[in-house]
Amino acid sequence: MTTYNLDEPVPPLHVSEQLSDDDRLALLGYMIAAREFDNAMIRLYRQGRAFGGVYAQIGNEATAVGASYALDRTRDVIFPMHRDIGMHFVFGAPLDQLMLNFLARQGSQMRGTDGTGHYADPTLRIYGNISHLAAMMPVAAGYALAARMRNQEIVVLTTIGDGGSNVGEFHEAMNFAAVQKLPLIVIIENNQYAYSTPRELEYACRQLSDRAIGYGCPGVTIDGTDVELVFDTVRQYVEQARQGNGPALIETVTMRMRGHAEHDDFRYVPRELLAYWDKRDPLRRYEAFLLERGVVTSDALEQLHAETARQMTAAIDRALEQPYPPPEEAFRNVFV
């Protein structure tokens, strides 16, 4: 079992030369929205109001926000996983719509039949995942192939967890994308555990990006809690993919600070491991970084948190005022 030195200093954050202070404030806003959304869903789950599972991305905000912010939101496409709510915010998903989805109310994109992040919004270039992890990777590769056949300069970004990267569809999609030189960016969100299985029992390679050489594409492992580093890294490979150089495999190292879902108390996770990663909290680190640089003041930061929380509460109230979909919705698209 890997040991962690709690006295190990936290490294300074990467500073991107491609981002303005306005960009940094936007990144901060998206990360706060993702954190507040998760906190709201956790409360709703405990109240018995959230529909289905609640898969918090706490600890992964920098990866979800930084990666999607590196894309062209007018043409590129994302295939996010269930722990990537930050990507939905970056790509313009309305908060009210997300609340209807998670509370399974009338107007839900899943018509009230599901609330665990399996929804899509093609109008926003967001294509949802399904529970069979990595099953959407061949679909993402297929989208990239179709876009190229139509002479569209589209880059497709998809994410998978460390556990999901061990299933067959992952390898098939990576191999196909590399052979065809498809514009596909694959991010492995390595958050230390595949449900309750620690990474030491998942794979024998030193880092998951080492697999890239076997596919014949570039691979890199980075700190997934450093939002500007994630942005610069993804942006670099997006530009290469757009030029026809094929896919890239990016491993972002983070920590899942909650259980697999809220029904899981994650007592199997050593407390010292959580303490180690708590010092590397992506949101708190970025807030401190922006405060130090004078990009934001402590008063403005406090107001931003308060306003985001207020918007979450108001969206929840509006969603709860909506009725559940009629029972007949359960039979739509059922063939037998």
C-alpha positions in Angstrom: 0.0 0.0 0.0 1.3 3.4 -0.9 2.2 5.6 2.0 1.9 9.4 2.1 4.0 11.9 4.0 1.6 14.4 5.5 4.6 16.8 6.0 5.4 16.8 2.3 5.1 20.4 1.0 2.3 21.1 -1.4 3.9 22.3 -4.7 3.0 25.7 -6.2 0.4 25.8 -8.8 1.2 26.1 -12.5 0.7 29.5 -14.1 -0.6 29.5 -17.6 0.6 32.1 -20.1 -2.6 31.5 -22.1 -5.1 32.6 -19.5 -6.1 36.2 -18.6 -7.3 37.2 -15.2 -10.9 37.1 -16.6 -10.3 33.5 -17.6 -9.1 32.8 -14.1 -12.2 34.2 -12.6 -14.3 32.2 -15.0 -12.4 29.0 -14.0 -12.9 29.8 -10.3 -16.6 30.4 -10.9 -17.0 27.1 -12.6 -15.1 25.3 -9.8 -17.2 26.9 -7.1 -20.4 26.0 -9.0 -19.3 22.4 -9.2 -18.4 22.2 -5.5 -21.7 23.9 -4.4 -23.7 21.6 -6.7 -22.1 18.6 -5.2 -22.8 19.9 -1.7 -26.4 20.6 -2.6 -26.8 17.1 -4.0 -25.3 15.5 -0.9 -27.9 17.3 1.3 -30.7 16.4 -1.0 -29.6 12.7 -1.0 -29.6 12.7 2.8 -33.1 14.2 2.7 -34.3 11.4 0.4 -35.0 13.9 -2.4 -32.2 13.2 -4.9 -33.2 10.6 -7.5 -30.8 7.7 -8.1 -27.1 7.9 -7.0 -25.1 11.0 -6.1 -21.6 10.8 -7.4 -19.7 13.8 -6.0 -16.7 15.1 -7.9 -15.2 16.8 -4.9 -11.5 16.8 -5.4 -11.8 16.5 -9.2 -13.1 20.0 -10.0 -9.8 21.2 -11.5 -9.7 18.3 -14.0 -13.3 18.7 -15.1 -13.2 22.5 -15.4 -9.6 22.9 -16.7 -10.0 20.2 -19.4 -13.3 21.4 -20.8 -12.2 25.1 -20.7 -9.4 24.1 -23.1 -11.9 23.2 -25.8 -13.7 25.3 -28.4 -17.2 25.2 -27.0 -18.7 26.2 -30.4 -17.5 23.1 -32.2 -15.8 20.6 -29.9 -17.6 17.8 -28.1 -17.4 16.3 -24.6 -18.4 12.8 -23.4 -18.1 13.4 -19.6 -18.4 10.8 -16.9 -20.7 10.9 -13.8 -18.1 12.7 -11.8 -17.6 15.6 -14.2 -20.4 18.1 -13.4 -17.9 20.9 -13.8 -17.7 20.1 -17.6 -21.5 20.6 -17.9 -21.2 24.1 -16.4 -18.3 25.1 -18.7 -20.3 23.9 -21.7 -23.3 26.0 -20.6 -25.7 23.5 -19.1 -28.5 25.5 -17.4 -28.6 25.0 -13.6 -32.4 24.6 -13.6 -32.1 21.8 -16.2 -29.5 20.0 -14.1 -31.7 20.3 -11.0 -34.7 18.8 -12.9 -32.5 15.9 -14.0 -31.2 15.1 -10.5 -34.6 15.5 -8.9 -36.4 13.6 -11.6 -39.1 16.2 -12.2 -41.2 17.2 -15.2 -38.8 18.5 -17.8 -36.0 16.2 -16.9 -33.9 15.3 -19.9 -34.3 11.6 -18.8 -38.1 12.2 -18.4 -37.7 11.3 -14.7 -36.5 7.8 -15.4 -32.9 8.4 -14.3 -30.9 11.0 -12.3 -27.4 9.7 -12.1 -25.7 11.7 -14.8 -26.8 9.6 -17.8 -28.3 12.6 -19.6 -27.1 14.4 -22.7 -27.7 17.7 -24.4 -26.6 17.5 -28.1 -27.5 21.2 -28.5 -24.7 22.0 -26.1 -22.4 19.3 -27.6 -22.6 17.3 -24.4 -23.1 13.5 -24.7 -23.9 11.6 -21.6 -22.3 8.5 -20.2 -24.0 5.2 -19.2 -23.4 3.0 -16.2 -21.3 0.5 -18.2 -18.1 2.4 -17.8 -15.9 2.8 -20.9 -18.8 1.8 -23.1 -19.0 5.4 -24.4 -15.4 5.5 -25.4 -16.0 3.6 -28.7 -18.9 6.0 -29.3 -16.6 9.0 -28.7 -14.1 7.5 -31.1 -16.9 7.0 -33.6 -18.0 10.6 -33.2 -14.4 11.7 -33.9 -14.3 9.5 -37.0 -17.7 10.8 -38.3 -16.6 14.4 -37.8 -13.4 13.8 -39.8 -15.4 12.1 -42.6 -17.5 15.3 -42.8 -14.4 17.5 -42.9 -15.3 19.0 -39.5 -12.4 20.3 -37.4 -13.9 18.8 -34.2 -12.0 17.5 -31.3 -13.7 15.0 -29.0 -12.8 14.8 -25.3 -13.9 11.9 -23.1 -13.1 10.9 -19.5 -12.8 7.6 -17.7 -11.8 6.6 -14.2 -8.8 4.5 -13.2 -11.0 1.5 -12.8 -12.9 2.0 -16.0 -9.6 2.2 -17.9 -9.1 -1.5 -17.3 -12.1 -2.8 -19.3 -12.1 -3.9 -22.9 -13.9 -1.0 -24.5 -11.2 1.4 -23.3 -8.4 -0.5 -25.0 -10.4 -1.1 -28.2 -11.3 2.6 -28.5 -7.7 3.8 -27.8 -6.2 1.3 -30.3 -8.8 2.3 -33.0 -8.3 6.0 -32.4 -4.5 5.7 -32.6 -4.6 3.6 -35.8 -7.0 6.0 -37.4 -5.3 9.1 -35.9 -8.6 10.4 -34.6 -8.9 13.8 -32.9 -9.8 12.2 -29.5 -8.5 13.3 -26.1 -8.9 10.7 -23.4 -8.5 11.7 -19.8 -8.1 9.0 -17.1 -9.2 10.6 -13.9 -7.1 8.6 -11.5 -8.8 9.2 -8.1 -7.0 6.3 -6.3 -9.9 3.9 -6.0 -12.2 1.9 -8.3 -15.1 1.9 -5.9 -13.4 0.2 -3.0 -10.4 -1.2 -4.9 -7.2 0.7 -4.3 -5.0 1.5 -7.2 -2.3 -1.0 -6.1 -4.8 -3.8 -6.9 -6.0 -2.3 -10.1 -2.9 -2.2 -12.4 0.8 -3.0 -12.3 2.2 -0.2 -14.4 3.8 2.7 -12.7 1.4 5.2 -14.1 -1.6 4.8 -16.4 -0.3 7.1 -19.1 2.5 4.5 -19.7 0.0 2.6 -21.6 0.0 5.2 -24.4 3.2 3.9 -25.9 1.4 0.6 -26.6 -1.3 2.4 -28.5 1.3 4.5 -30.4 0.1 7.9 -29.1 1.4 10.4 -26.7 0.7 10.0 -23.0 1.3 12.2 -19.9 0.5 12.1 -16.2 -0.2 15.4 -14.5 -1.5 16.8 -11.2 -5.2 16.8 -11.6 -5.7 19.3 -8.8 -3.9 22.1 -10.7 -6.5 23.7 -12.9 -4.2 25.8 -15.1 -1.8 22.9 -15.6 -4.8 20.8 -16.7 -5.9 23.5 -19.0 -2.5 24.0 -20.7 -1.9 20.2 -21.0 -5.3 19.5 -22.6 -5.0 22.6 -24.8 -1.6 21.4 -26.2 -3.0 18.0 -27.2 -6.2 19.5 -28.5 -4.2 21.6 -30.9 -2.2 18.6 -32.0 -5.3 16.6 -32.5 -6.9 19.3 -34.6 -3.9 19.3 -36.8 -4.4 15.6 -37.6 -1.8 14.1 -35.2 -4.2 11.7 -33.5 -5.3 11.0 -30.0 -3.6 11.6 -26.6 -3.9 9.9 -23.3 -3.8 12.2 -20.2 -3.8 10.8 -16.7 -4.9 13.3 -14.1 -3.9 12.3 -10.6 -6.5 13.3 -8.0 -8.4 11.9 -5.0 -12.0 11.1 -4.7 -12.8 12.8 -1.4 -16.2 11.1 -1.0 -17.3 7.5 -1.3 -18.0 6.0 -4.7 -21.5 7.4 -4.3 -23.2 8.9 -1.3 -24.5 5.4 -0.2 -20.8 4.5 0.3 -19.2 5.7 3.6 -15.7 5.0 2.2 -14.5 3.6 5.5 -12.0 1.5 3.5 -10.0 4.7 2.7 -7.1 5.4 5.1 -7.7 8.6 7.0 -4.1 9.7 6.4 -4.7 9.4 2.6 -7.7 11.7 2.8 -5.6 14.2 5.0 -2.8 14.2 2.4 -5.2 15.1 -0.4 -7.2 17.5 1.6 -4.1 19.7 1.7 -4.2 19.6 -2.1 -7.9 20.5 -2.4 -8.1 22.0 -5.9 -10.6 24.7 -5.1 -8.9 26.0 -1.9 -5.5 25.9 -3.6 -6.8 28.0 -6.6 -8.6 30.4 -4.3 -5.4 31.0 -2.4 -3.5 31.4 -5.6 -5.9 34.0 -6.9 -5.9 35.9 -3.6 -2.2 36.0 -3.6 -2.0 37.3 -7.1 -4.7 39.9 -6.4 -7.1 38.5 -9.0 -9.8 38.3 -6.4 -10.3 39.8 -2.9 -11.5 37.9 0.1 -14.7 39.8 0.2 -15.4 39.1 -3.5 -14.6 35.5 -2.9 -17.0 35.3 0.0 -19.7 36.9 -2.1 -19.1 34.6 -5.0 -19.6 31.5 -2.7 -22.7 33.0 -1.2 -24.3 34.0 -4.5 -23.5 30.5 -6.0 -25.1 28.8 -3.0 -28.1 31.1 -3.3 -28.5 30.2 -6.9 -28.4 26.5 -6.1 -31.0 26.9 -3.4 -33.3 28.8 -5.7 -32.9 26.3 -8.5 -33.7 23.5 -6.1 -36.8 25.3 -5.0 -38.0 25.8 -8.6 -37.3 22.2 -9.4 -39.2 20.9 -6.4 -42.2 23.0 -7.4 -42.5 20.9 -10.6 -44.5 17.7 -10.6 -43.0 14.3 -11.3 -43.5 13.1 -14.9 -46.7 11.1 -15.6 -46.3 7.4 -15.1 -46.8 6.8 -18.8 -43.3 8.2 -19.3 -41.9 4.9 -18.0 -43.2 3.2 -21.1 -41.8 5.5 -23.7 -39.0 4.0 -25.8 -39.7 0.5 -24.3 -40.1 -1.9 -27.2 -41.1 -5.1 -25.4 
